[in-house]
Every structure is written in C-alpha cells, then in structure tokens.
Amino acid sequence: MQTQGTDAVMVTETDGTKKRVFSGIQPSGELHLGNYLGAIKGWADRQNEKVNFFCIVDLHAITVPQDPETLRSRTRSVAAMLLASGLDPSRCTLFIQSHVPAHAEGCWLLNCVTPIGWLERMTQFKDKSAGQQRVSTGLLDYPVLMAADIILYDADEVPVGDDQKQHVELARDIASRFNRLYGETFVVPEPVIPEVGARVMGLNDPAVKMSKTHSAARGHAVAMLDEPEEIERSFRRAVTDSGNEIAFSDDPAKAGVNNLLGIYKVVTGRSKDDVAWDFEDARGYGDLKARVAEVVIEELRPIQQRYHRLMGDVGELDSLLARGAEQAEAVSGPKLREVKERVGLVLPG
C-alpha cells in the first residue's frame, strides 16, 4: 500500500479539473456487507476519478451515548477496514473528524446562520428523539456539523443513501444562505445516490435496509469480519419466497431473491443479463444462496487479511491517519479562515 501523503496533498490543492467529493462514515456498530457494497467498495473503485475526502465522523457518533474505549477501538477499526477495502492514502484523503478542529469550529459559525426550525424538521432527529425523555443538543445540531464537514472542503458531490439525503439538502440550504448573507464563499453541494449497491437489504427482512441498527438481529447482516462458516449460515437463512424462479423481478414478493441477486451483481461486477445467465443451471434457492455466499466470502477474504495486518500495527495506522488529518487541514483551514473573515472576526496575525 502506498502512503505518499505529500502527493495526495498536492493533488487536493492543485487539481482543479476534478470534482471534489466528501464522504463520511460513523465509527458506531460493526461494519457489514451493506456498508461495503453500498458505499465503501464504490469509494475505492472511483477514487481516481475525483478528489475524495473520506472522514470517520467520530464527533457525530457522540451525539448519542458511547462507551469511550469502545468508540476509540471502533474508530481505529473503521479506519483499518477502509484502508483494507482499497482506500489508498496516496490517491485520497482519509482522516478522523476530531483530528481536524475546523469541523467543530465551522459548525459553530454555521449554527449562527441556521434557523432552528430547519433542524427541528429533520426526519432523523424526529426518529432518534422519539420516546426519549432527554436528547442532546448535539443530536439536534448533528446536521449543521454535517454541513460543515461537507462545505469546508467545497465538495461538489456527497454520495449518500436515501436516509441521509435530507441532511445534504440542508447543507445546501446553509451554504446558500451563508453565500447570500456574506457573499460567495461555499460551493453548494449535490447529493449523489449511487445507482448500484445503494440499498443492500437485510437477509432476514428484505423490506429493511441492512443497517448497524438491526445488525444484532439473527441473520440480518453479514459483518465484514465474519468467518466463512458464519457467512454461509447467514445466507442459508436468507428470506426468499415460496417460488423457485431465480431472476430479477419487480414483484415485491421477490424482494429477497432480488436482494441476493443484487449482492451477487455488485460483488462480481456483472450485468443483470450475465447474472441471469450464471444462474440458468441453478437448482433452486439453495444454489442461489450458496453461490452468493461463495462470492462474498472470496471478496471479503483479502480484505480481512489486510485488516488484521493493519490492526496489528496501530502505530503505523495512527501515522496514516495523522497524515490524512494534515491533508484535510490544508484544505479546511484556509476555508475556515475565509469564513471567519467574512463574518467579521478579527483574525490572528
């Protein structure tokens, strides 16, 4: 793996021909196949096409209670998994959110131009606060911090799932309002929902997106670090239907089969027609589940090996993350200074 951070900084600062992309992932819960196929695999495959910033958003994680040692461990684990999955520090900027102070400071400055009504209408805030006696100010303010994450890097695009699209739209509103009040400062970002692999569904319920929230349920998800035997068991238990036709379908009753075929399609990179051809000789859903499990196991095997090597040398992992933070600071720092100047703060000499 190359780790030439200086080259990455140079690309980030000078390559004006490529669009900038910001992506974030929380270090809460165990990463699973849905995270990988829905986001991480695409990040790795497309990191040469654009100027990419990949952020482990640990400040977002503490908007709900976290065990400190678990959070620390998971943050490093997510970093190692991203690197093991193909993110290359010489071709992208990978960093931990709290290592770059501009994010928290930028959030405060944006708070001061964000009407509270905008935050109270956020669907995720309503969902997460429902039935809670107390919620933190951070949970309400989460979308403003996310806006700072994005617009401090003048990101053109933000790849997100459907559940995060509203937050990117809020970031657009905040950036536009700031620009109206203080002059053109921020690029107004666009949410981008990947066409392929955006929604990997739960194996136990193909009507529910595979998620960390439901991952404790038996047979819901395949964790990135699951052993081959556990992956096979998870797919054997996958919900299908009472039929036997193995084909992509618009019929809601075929959601389980569609999910399995979709996983196979994204892992193998094959077209729908090719996937259909691959399963022409299959003898029912048992064959389908076994073959999907097989390609998933082979996809994850080298990732798991690289992950364990990285976690075996925490010093080197921390060094890579420190270098990424320097790269991120080189971009977000000057933008934060511009924002301060725009709003009338006295800048240090």
N, C-alpha and C positions, 0 to 999 in steps of 0.2 A: 504494500500500500504506500502510495506517495504521500508525503506530508510537507510539501514545499509551500508553507503558508505565504511566503513573500510573493510568489507567483499569483496566488489567489487574490491577495490584496490588490496587486497591480491590475488584474482583470476587473475586479469590482470597481476600481476607481476610474479606469480609463476607457473601458469598452462601452461606448455609448450606442452601439449598434444593436445590442441585445436588450430585450426587455428584462426588467427585474422582477423576481418572484420571491414572495415571503411565505414560508410555511412554518407552522408551529405544531408541537405535539406535547401533551401533558405527561409528566412522569408519575401518573397515578394509575394503579392497576397494572395488570400484566399485558404486554403487547401480544396480539393474537393475529391470526391469519387475515382477519378483516382489516386491521391496521396496515398490514404489509401489502395486501393486494389492492386495497382501496387508496393508499397514499404512498407508502414508503417505496414500493417497487417502482412506481411511476417517477418519484423523485430521483431515484438512482438512474433510471433509464434515460431521463431527459435532462440531466444536469449539465450536459454540454451545450444544450440549445439556448439557455438563458442564464442570466446572472442570478444565482439562487442563494437565498439566506434561509437556513434551516435552524429553528430555535426550539430548544427544550424549555417550555414555558413553566418553570417552577414557581414563579410568582402567581400564576393563575391557579396552580394546584393548592395553594394555601388559602384560597377563598373559602374552602371547607376544611374541617379539622383533618390534620395529618399527623401521624407519628413521625417525629423528627428524624430518627435513624432510618426508618423505612423510606421516607422521602429522599434522604441522601443516597441511600442504596439504589433506589429506583431511578434516580436522576442519572447516575453513572451507568446503570444497566441500560437505560434507553439510549444513551449516547453510544455505548458499545454496540447495541443492536443496530442502530442507524449506520454506523461505520461497517459493521459486519454485512449489512444488507447492500452495501455498494456505494454509500456516500463517500466521496473522495475529497479530503481537505484541500487538495491541490486544484480542484475544479468547483468547489462550492465553499460557503462559509457556514460551519456548524458551530453553535455556541449555546451556552446556558444563559437564559434570560437575565437572571440576577447578577451575572458577571458583567453586565453592561448597564451602568447606572442610568443611562439616558432613557431607558424604558420607563422606570418608575418616575423619574423627573418629568419626562414628557407627558406621562399620564396626568400628573397634577396640572400642568399647563393646559392640557386639553379639557380637563374637568371644568376649567373656568370658562369654557365656551360651549359646554354641552348642557342643554336644558335637562333637568332631572326627569321630565316627562318622557323624554326619549328613552331613558333607561328603564323606567317602570313598565314600558310596553314590551320589553324584550321577553320573548316566549320562554327562553331557557331560565331566566330569573323567576318567572312565574312558576315554572315546573319545579325548579330546585327549592324554592322557598315554600311551596305548598305544604301545609300541615306542620311547618316548623314554627316553634314558639319564638325562636330568635334566628335571625340571619345576619351575617356580617355585612358591613358597608362594602367590603371588598367584593362580595358576591354581586351586589347591585352595580358596582363600578367596573366589574370584570370587562364589559365591552369597551370601555374607554381605554383601559390598559391594552386591550387587543388592538384598538385603533392606533395607539402609539407604537405598538410593535410593528405595525404594517407601514404607517405613513412616515415614520422616521427614516425608512430606507427608500422612500419614493418608489415603493413597489407598484408596478403596473398591474400585476396579477396576484391573486391569492387563491390557490387551489383549496377547496373546502368541500365537505359533504353538505347535504341539504340542511342538516341541523345547525350549521354554522353560517349559512348564507346571510341570515338576518344581521349577524354581527358585522359582516363585511359591508353590508349596506349601511349600517350605522357608521362605520369608519368612513365611508364615502360622504355621508352627511356631515360628519365632524370636519373632515378635510375641506369640504366645500364651504362650510360656514366660516372656518378659520380664514380661508382664502378671501371670502367676501369682506370679513372684518379687517384684515390686516394686509391684504394684498397677496398675490400668487406666491404661495410657499410650498404647498404639498401637491404631489401627483394624486389624483383621485383614483383609487384602485378599483379593479374589476374582480368580482368573484368568479372563479372558474371551477365548474363541477366536472371532474373527469368523466368522459363518456364510458370508459371501460373500467370495471372494478370499483366503481364509486360506492356501490352498496352490496357488500357481501352480507348475506343474511345468516341468522342463527341456524345451526344444524338441527336444533330441537324445535324451532319455530321459524319457518321461512317467511313469516309475515313481519318479523322483528329483525332490525339490523344487528349484525354481530357487533357486540359492544363490550367494553370493560364492565359496564353496569350489570349486565346479565351474565358475565363470563363465569360466575360461581355456580350457575345452574348446570346440572349434569347434562353433558352432551351439547352445550350451547356453542362453544367455541373451540378452536384448535389454537393452543398457545404456541408462540414461536419456539419455545424451548421444550415442547412436549417430545417424549421419546416416540420412536416409530410405532411401538405397540399401542400406545395411547392414541396416536393419530388414527390408526386403523380402527380402534374401538369407537372413536368419536364418529367416524364416517359410517361405520356399520349401523350406528344408532340413528343416523340422519333420517329425518322425516321426509317421506316421499308421498305416494298416494296409492290407491288400490289398483291402478293400471299397470301397464308394463312397457309403454312406449317411451323410448329414450330420444327425445327431440325437444328443441326449444319451442315454447308454446306461449300464446297469450292467455291461455286458460288459467285463472287464479288457482285452480285446483292443482296445477302442475308447478306451483311455485318452488317446491322442494327440489324437483328434478331440474328446473331452470337454474336454481342456485348451484347445484352440483356441476352442471354443465358450464355455468359461468365461471366457477372456480377453475375448472379444467382449462377453459379457454384462455383465461388470463395467465395462468401459470405456464402453459405451453406456448402462448403467443399465436395460437392457430385461429383461423377464421371459423365462423359458425358452420360453414359448409364442411370444412375439414374436420371439425369436431363431430358433426353428424356422421361423416364417413368413418371416423375412428370407432364409433360405437355401433356400426351396422351389424357386426357379428356378436354383439354383447347378448348374454343370456339373462336378461332381466336386470332389475335394480341392484342385485348383489354384485354383478360385474361392474356396473357403473360406479358404485361406492368404492369397490376395491381399486379400480383404476385411478379414480380421483385421489384416493389416499396415497397411492403409489407415486403419482407425480408430485404431490405436496411433500411427501417425505423426501424425495430426491431434491426438490427445490430448497427445502429447509436444511438439509444435511450440511452443506458447506457453510451456510450462514451460522449455524450453531457452532461449528468448529472454529470459525473466525471469532465469534462472540466469546467463547471460552478463553481463547488466546488473549484477547483484549482485556477481559476481566482479570486475567492472571497477572497483568502488569498495569496496576492502577496509576502508577507514576507516569507512564507513557500516555495513558488515556487522559489524565489531567493536563498533561503538557499539550496534547492536541486541542483540548477544549480551551486552554488558555490562549493558544494561538488563534483559535476561532474568535474568541472574545476581542482580541486585539483587532482583527479584521473588521468585526462588526462595529467596534468603537470608532474605527477610522471613517466609517460612513455615517453612523448615527450621531457622533459627537458634533461634527460641523453642522448638521441639520438642526440639532438641539440648540446650538449657539444662534443659528439664524432665527429660530422660533423665539428665543429669549429677546433677541434684538427687536424683532417685530412687535412684541407686546410691550416693549419699553423698559425692560430690565437693564440695570447697569451691569455691563459685562466686566469680568476681572481683566486686568491688563496682561 
